[in-house]
């Protein structure tokens, strides 16, 4: 496949679909062929905005196109499994936006479908491609920090950009599920994916009690077998824009990475402006205005990596197996918060979604 272009189809037409489409437009060896969404007005406008030649209201029709090699899922969490299995059975490779799916049974079904069809299931964790975090990983791998014993990652903003995130029946959980998956995979990636021993978590709904049953604040501690620990701090309650940063502590050094602040303009506006990524409405007063936001988050680099894996046979950094590992840790985190105790891994549960383990408290 090295000499030919990879045809890409996108399922979805809103926030994440915009990010994926804009990222693929920067990818060498990829071509956007089609997009699908049940909302005709949305998908047609989406297609015009990104110069995508064909649009569908039923993604199953799009999957019949032979020129599509790779399908990107930019859907609510509760739709990931069905769309992934359908795409795999149609012989398409799949990019699956985080979190992988709603539960462990769905994860196993997706992975089995990918293996049976002989297609790649790529787990879209862009944090592993963000330039500052990649540099931090290089420092760790080179031994510059010595033996790493603590990794911290925090992601905080004022809340989800789309209404379905607040509905735990569709999202599966709150901020721990939405953003904790970033921190957890960051730990695994930085530490070369060692076995997890235990998880301890505290979740709370501090600000949005009238809006959701889900958690809007989360602290998650993950202990690894290599005597290292990860601490994820997540919030839907922080005003003033996105905050995304990491700290890595080792026996011979430390590094701090602020993903966005060093790549932004300090701006004051009385009338306000729209955030490019958060799309959370007008922002007034002092704020940080991003420059090359998509690149700083790693979206184009992520999609380039996945396309290169198909064109040149390189090994993917993130797969559905990684997504399942993150999912298991997140279920353990919700179980920990619901019971008030440390949860040892492996952790098996037939819960339909993570939030169920917390709401029963």
N, C-alpha and C positions, 0 to 999 in steps of 0.2 A: 504493500500500500504506500510505500515511500514516495512514489512519483505522482500520486494523485491527491486531489483535494478531498478533505473530509467534509461531507455534507452534514449540516447540523439542523435539527429541528428543535424548537422550544415549546414546551407545554406550560402555558401560563402567559399572562400579558400585563402583569402589574409590576410592583416594586422590584422583586428579585429577578423577574424576567427581564426588566430593563437593564439591570446590572449584568446579567448573563449575555444579553444581546450586545450591549456595548463592549463587553470584554471580548466576545468572539470576533467582533469587527476588527480587533487589533491582532488577531491570531494569524500567524503565517500558516498556510496550508488548510485553512478552514473557510467554509462558505455557508452563510445562513440561507437555508432553503425554504423553510416554512415555520409557521407558528400556529398553535391551536389553543383555543379558549372557548368555553361555552357562551361567552358574552360577545356577540358579533361586533358591536360597536367598539368594544375595548380592543379586540384582537385586530380588527381592521386598522384602527388608529395606530396600534402597536406596530403592525407591519409597515405602515407608511413611515412611521418615525424612524425605523431601523432599516428601511429599504429591503424588507423581506418580501420576496415575490409572491408567496402563496400563504393563505391563511385558512384555517378550518375551525369550525365550532365543535367538532368531534375529533379528539386526538387519535382515535383509532383509525380514522380515514387517513390522517397524516402518516401514520405508521406504515401504511401501504406503499408509500413512495419509495421506490428502489434507490433513489439518489441520496436518501438520508442514511448516514452511517451511525450517527451519534445523536442521542436525544437528551436534552437537558430538562430536568424536572424543576420547575419554579412554581410549586403548588403548595397549598396548605398541608400541614403535616398529615392529616387524616387521609389524604389522597395519594401519598407517596407509594405505598405498597402496590395498590391496584395498577397504577400507571407504570411503575417499574416492571412488574411482572408482564404486563401487556407488551411493553417495549422490548423486553428480553425475548419473549416468545416470537416477536416479529423480526428477531435477528439483529436488533439495534443495540449498540453499546449505550450506556446510560451514565449521565452525570446526575447525582442525587444531592440536592441541597440539604444542608443540615436542618434539624436532626434527621437521622436516616429514615425513621418511621415512628409509629406510635408505640410499638412493643416488641418484645424479643421474638414472639412467634412470627410476626410480620417480617422481622429482620431475617429469620431463618428461611422463610418462604422466598424472599427476594434473592438471597444468596443462592438458594437451590435453583431458582429459575435462571440466574445468570450462568451457573455452572452447567446446567442442562443445555442451554443454548450456546455455550461457548463464547459468551460476550463479557466484556469488562463492565463492572459496576464501579464507577469512580465516586468517591465520597468527597463532596465539595466543601472542604474545610480550608477556606482561603487564608486563614491565619498562618498556615504553614508555608505560605508563599509571600506574605507581606515582607517587603525588603528589610525593614529594621529587625523583624523577628528572625528572618533568614540569617542576617549578620550575627545576631545573638546566638543562633544555633551553631554557626561557624566557630564562634569563640569557644563554645562548649566542646565541640568536636576536636578543636585544635589543642585542647588541654589548657587554654589560657586561664581558666577559672579553677583549675584543679578538679577535685571530686565535687560534683554538684550535690548539695544536700537539701536545698529548698528552692522551689520554683513558684512564683506568685504571678497570677494574671488577673486583671480586673477589667471589666467592661461595664460601663454605666451610662445611661442616658435617661430621657424623660418618658420613655414608654414606646410600645410598638407603633409602627406606622400604618398597620392595617387592622381592621376591626376584629378579624377572626382570631387574632392572637389572644384576645381577652377571653374568648370562649373556650374553656378547658375541654369541652367535648370535641372541639376541632383541633386545638393546639396540643392537647395532652398534658399540659403543665404550664407553669408560669415562667418567671425569669430564669430559674435554674435550668429548665428544659430549653428555653429559647437561646440563652447566652452562655449558660454553664457548659454546654457542649464545646464551645470554643476553648475555654480554659482547660477542660479535661484533655482534649486532644493536644493542646499546646504542651501540657505536662508530658504526655506520652511521647510526643515527637521530640521534644528537647532531650528527654532521657533515653531515647532509642527504644521506646515501647516495652519497658519491663513489665513483669507481672504485677498486678495490683493486689495488695494484701487486704486493705480495709478502706472504708469510706465513713466519714462522719460529717453531718450537715446540719445547719440551722436555717430554716426557711421562715419567712413571715410575710404578711400582707400589711404594710404600714400605711400606705397612702390611698390605694385604689380599692378599698373594701366594697364600695358601691358599684364598681365596674367589673370585678372579676372574683372568682373563687380561687384563682391562682396566686402564687407567691409573687411579690414584687421586690423582695430583697432575699439574697441567698449568700451563704458562706459554706463552701464545700472543701473539706480536707481529704486528700487522697494520699494514702501511704503505699509506697512501692517496695518491692523486695530488695532493691539495691540500696536501702537505707536512705532513700530520698523521700521528700514530702512535697505535695503540691497544694496550694491554697488558692481557690477561685473566689473572687468577690464580684457579685453581680447585682445590678440595681436597675429598676425601671423608674426610679424616683429622682434621679439627678437632673436638675435644671441646668441650662446653659450649654447644651450640646453634648456630643459624644465624648466619652473619656475611655481610652483603651490603652493600657500600659502593662508592662511586665517587669519583674525583677528576678534575677537568677543569682543565687548565692552558692559559692564554691569554697573549697578549702584554701584556694590560692587567689581568689578574686571575686568580683561582683560586677554585674552589669545591669543598668537600668535602661529600658526602652519605652519611650512614650511614642506610641504609634502615630499620633496625629499632631501633637502640639508643635513639634519642630518642623512641620511641613504646612504651616498655616499662617495666615495674616491676622494680627490682632486688629479687630474691626469694631467701630462703634456706629450704630445706625438708629436714628429715631423712627424711621419708617419700616425697617426690617427687611429681611431677604430670606429666600428659601434655602435650606440645607440641601445640598446635591444628593446625599445618600439618605439621610433620615426622612426627608420630605414630611417633616412634622409641623409644617406651617411657618408663618412668619416669625422671625427672631429679631427682637429689638434689644437695644443696649449693647454692652460689650460682649463680644463673642470671638471665637476662632473661626476664620474663613478658610476652608480647605483649598489647596491647590493640588491638582492631579490626584484627587481623592481616591479614585478607583485603583490607580497604580499603587498608592500607598497601602491600600487594603490587600493588594495582591490578586485581584480578580483576573486581569488579563494574563498574568504569569501562570495562574492556576489552570486556566483553560488552554493555554499554550502547552503546558505540561501534559494534559490529558490528550490533546490532539497529537502531540509528538509520540506519546505511548502507542497510539494506533498507527501512526505513519512509519515509525522506526522500531517498534517493538521494545521500547524501553520499559522498565518496571515502574508502575505507578507508586507514588509516595503514599497516596490515600485511597483506600478501597472500601467496599461495603463491610469487610471484616473489621476495619477500624471503626466504622460507624456503629457496628454492633457492639464493639468493646466499649465505646463511649456510652451507648444506650444502657448497657448493663451497669456501668458506674452511676449513671443518672438515676436509674431505678433504685439502686442501693442508697443514693443520696436522699431520695424522697422517703424511702423506708426508714432511714436513720432519723430524718427530721420528724417523721410520724411517730416513732417509738422512743426517741431520745437516747438511742444507743448506737455504738459503733457497729457497722455491718461488715462482716468478713466476705471476701470474694473467693471463689465464684458465688454469684448470687442469682438464683433461679426464681422466677416468679411468673405466674400466669395472669398478672394484672394487665388490664387492657390499655392502661395509660399510666404514666408515672404519678400524676396528681392523685390517683385513687389511693396510693399508699400513704399519702399525707393527709387527705381529707377525712380518712377514717379515724384520725387521732381523737 
